[in-house]
Amino acid sequence: MAAKVAIITGASRGLGEVVARFLAGQGYALVLTARHAEPLQKVALALSSFNVPVQTVVGDVTDAAHRTAAIDAANALGGLSVLVNNASDLGVSPLLPLADFPLDALERVFKINVVAPIALTQAALPALKANGGLVINLSSDAAKGGYPTWGGYGLTKAALDLASLTLANELSDAGVSVVSVDPGDMRTVMHQDAFPGDDISDRPLPDVTVPFWAWLFGQDRAAVSGGRYAAQAQNWEAVNEAV
């Protein structure tokens, strides 16, 4: 790799913050993006002890100008080698059956969860190709489960899984690797939004995924490309879907 720079979307809390902390510990310069400035700055400040450059870019991943600003920030740090498409949206809260899901909300959640990660990957390709880059798309078990009321969100994650595998096949000759990661149920704001009023204290904190990230970043990128991994599974490789 010619660069050790990562972009992480949805980095102001939860899993995005955990991945940012992990990569900072691995010596990555970071570009962190999210919609709200104050929590994003708090994350950046918390990472100062790692002594790595951290840039924050506030905005919406559905906005092309925001995506360009994130990539420009990564290039200014030396070139992008890791793109973590973590920003996601449920669409509605509380969740609704697919038969009752508002179509405007469905369009919005597809823009955030599917179109934006693909668009960011497209825009980042020159840098990713130059640096043997890795794209990590965050998925969910809702992509496979067909769970009642999870249809709107699950549809987008199923689409993103297919996009990940397709991109992995298409970009292998260019030296760009793409994986899909299901982090599992976690005690996060978004998971609480899916269950308003419920006690979700039995779910683990996002830090539970750290051993998985350590494993993933210890692998040859070409070897893991095209895989769909479950970060809380006993065998991460068991759900690998060969390219």
C-alpha positions in Angstrom: 0.0 0.0 0.0 1.2 3.5 -0.8 -1.2 5.1 1.8 -2.7 4.3 5.2 -5.7 6.5 5.1 -9.4 5.6 5.8 -12.7 7.2 5.3 -15.4 6.1 7.8 -19.0 7.3 7.2 -21.4 7.5 10.1 -18.4 7.9 12.4 -19.9 10.1 15.2 -21.1 7.2 17.4 -21.6 3.5 17.8 -19.9 1.1 15.4 -18.4 3.9 13.3 -16.6 5.3 16.4 -15.4 1.8 17.3 -13.9 1.2 13.8 -12.3 4.7 13.9 -10.7 3.9 17.2 -9.4 0.6 15.9 -7.9 2.0 12.8 -6.4 4.9 14.6 -4.7 2.3 16.8 -3.4 0.7 13.6 -1.8 4.0 12.6 -4.4 5.1 10.0 -5.0 8.7 9.2 -8.7 9.2 9.3 -11.5 11.1 7.5 -14.6 10.9 9.6 -18.0 11.9 8.3 -21.4 12.3 9.8 -24.4 14.6 9.7 -23.9 16.3 13.0 -20.8 18.3 13.8 -20.7 18.2 17.6 -20.6 14.4 18.2 -18.2 14.0 15.3 -15.8 16.5 16.8 -16.1 14.7 20.1 -15.0 11.5 18.4 -12.1 13.2 16.7 -11.0 14.7 20.0 -11.1 11.3 21.7 -8.8 10.0 19.0 -6.1 12.6 19.6 -4.1 10.3 21.9 -3.4 8.1 18.9 -1.3 10.8 17.3 -2.7 10.2 13.8 -4.2 12.9 11.6 -8.0 13.1 11.9 -10.2 15.2 9.6 -13.9 15.6 10.0 -16.3 16.3 7.2 -19.8 17.1 8.2 -22.7 16.3 5.8 -25.0 13.8 4.3 -23.6 10.9 2.4 -26.4 11.3 -0.2 -24.9 14.7 -1.1 -22.4 14.4 -4.0 -20.5 17.5 -2.7 -20.1 15.9 0.7 -18.7 12.7 -0.8 -16.2 14.7 -2.9 -15.1 16.7 0.2 -14.5 13.4 2.1 -12.4 12.0 -0.8 -10.5 15.3 -1.2 -9.7 15.2 2.6 -8.4 11.7 2.2 -6.2 12.6 -0.8 -4.8 15.5 1.2 -3.7 13.1 3.9 -1.8 11.0 1.3 -4.4 8.9 -0.6 -7.2 6.6 0.4 -6.7 2.9 1.1 -9.7 1.9 3.2 -13.4 3.0 2.7 -15.8 2.0 5.4 -19.4 2.6 4.3 -21.0 2.5 7.7 -23.7 5.2 7.6 -27.1 3.7 7.5 -30.8 4.6 8.2 -33.8 2.5 9.2 -36.2 4.6 7.2 -38.9 4.8 9.8 -39.1 4.4 13.6 -40.9 2.5 14.9 -40.5 0.0 12.1 -43.4 -0.8 9.9 -44.5 -3.8 7.8 -43.3 -3.6 4.2 -46.9 -3.5 3.0 -47.3 -0.2 5.0 -43.9 1.3 4.5 -44.1 4.9 3.2 -42.6 4.9 -0.3 -40.9 8.3 0.2 -39.1 6.8 3.2 -38.2 3.7 1.2 -36.6 5.9 -1.5 -34.7 7.8 1.1 -33.3 4.7 2.9 -32.2 3.2 -0.5 -30.4 6.5 -1.2 -28.5 6.3 2.1 -27.9 2.6 2.4 -27.3 1.6 -1.2 -26.8 4.5 -3.6 -24.5 6.5 -1.4 -22.1 3.6 -0.7 -21.9 2.8 -4.4 -21.5 6.5 -5.3 -18.7 6.9 -2.7 -17.0 3.8 -4.0 -17.2 5.1 -7.6 -15.8 8.5 -6.6 -13.0 6.9 -4.6 -11.9 4.4 -7.2 -8.8 6.2 -8.5 -7.3 6.4 -5.1 -8.4 2.9 -4.1 -6.8 1.5 -7.3 -3.6 3.4 -6.7 -3.3 2.0 -3.1 -4.7 -1.6 -3.4 -7.7 -0.4 -1.5 -10.3 -2.1 0.6 -14.0 -1.2 0.7 -16.0 -2.4 3.7 -19.8 -2.2 3.4 -21.8 -2.7 6.6 -24.7 -5.1 6.2 -27.2 -6.8 8.6 -28.8 -10.1 9.3 -32.0 -8.3 8.1 -30.6 -8.7 4.6 -31.3 -12.5 4.9 -33.9 -12.9 7.6 -37.1 -11.6 6.1 -38.1 -10.4 9.5 -41.5 -8.8 10.0 -41.2 -5.0 10.0 -37.6 -5.1 8.9 -38.3 -5.3 5.2 -37.5 -1.7 4.2 -34.1 -1.8 5.9 -33.5 -5.4 5.0 -34.1 -4.8 1.3 -31.4 -2.1 1.3 -28.8 -4.3 3.0 -29.6 -7.3 0.7 -29.0 -4.9 -2.2 -25.8 -3.7 -0.7 -24.6 -7.3 -0.2 -25.1 -8.0 -3.9 -23.4 -4.7 -4.8 -20.4 -5.7 -2.6 -20.0 -9.1 -4.3 -20.5 -7.6 -7.7 -17.9 -4.9 -7.1 -15.5 -7.5 -5.7 -15.7 -9.5 -8.9 -15.5 -6.4 -11.1 -12.5 -4.8 -9.4 -10.4 -7.8 -8.6 -8.1 -7.2 -11.6 -7.7 -3.6 -10.5 -6.4 -4.6 -7.1 -9.4 -3.3 -5.1 -11.0 -5.6 -2.6 -14.6 -5.4 -1.3 -16.2 -7.1 1.6 -19.6 -7.1 3.3 -19.8 -7.2 7.1 -22.8 -8.0 9.3 -21.8 -6.6 12.7 -24.7 -8.3 14.5 -27.2 -6.8 17.1 -25.5 -4.2 19.2 -26.5 -1.6 21.8 -26.6 1.4 19.6 -28.8 4.4 19.0 -30.1 3.0 15.7 -30.9 -0.4 17.3 -32.8 1.4 20.0 -34.7 3.4 17.4 -35.8 0.0 15.9 -37.2 -0.9 19.3 -38.5 2.4 20.8 -39.3 2.0 24.5 -37.7 -1.5 24.8 -34.8 -2.4 27.0 -31.9 -3.4 24.7 -29.3 -3.6 27.5 -28.9 -7.3 26.8 -27.2 -6.4 23.4 -23.4 -6.0 23.5 -21.7 -2.7 22.9 -20.1 -2.2 19.4 -16.7 -2.9 21.0 -17.6 -6.6 20.7 -16.6 -6.4 17.0 -13.0 -5.4 17.7 -11.6 -9.0 17.5 -13.2 -9.3 14.1 -11.6 -6.1 12.8 -8.3 -7.2 14.1 -8.7 -10.5 12.1 -10.0 -8.8 8.9 -7.1 -6.3 8.8 -4.6 -9.1 9.3 -5.8 -10.9 6.2 -4.6 -10.6 2.6 -7.2 -8.3 1.0 -7.5 -10.2 -2.2 -8.2 -13.4 -0.3 -11.1 -12.0 1.7 -12.6 -10.0 -1.2 -16.1 -11.0 -2.1 -16.8 -12.4 1.4 -19.8 -11.7 3.6 -18.6 -11.9 7.2 -20.5 -11.9 10.5 -18.5 -9.9 13.1 -20.0 -11.7 16.1 -20.0 -15.2 14.7 -17.8 -17.9 16.2 -16.2 -18.5 12.7 -16.0 -15.3 10.7 -15.0 -17.2 7.6 -18.0 -19.6 7.7 -20.2 -17.1 5.9 -17.6 -16.2 3.3 -19.1 -16.3 -0.2 -16.4 -17.0 -2.7 -15.9 -14.6 -5.6 
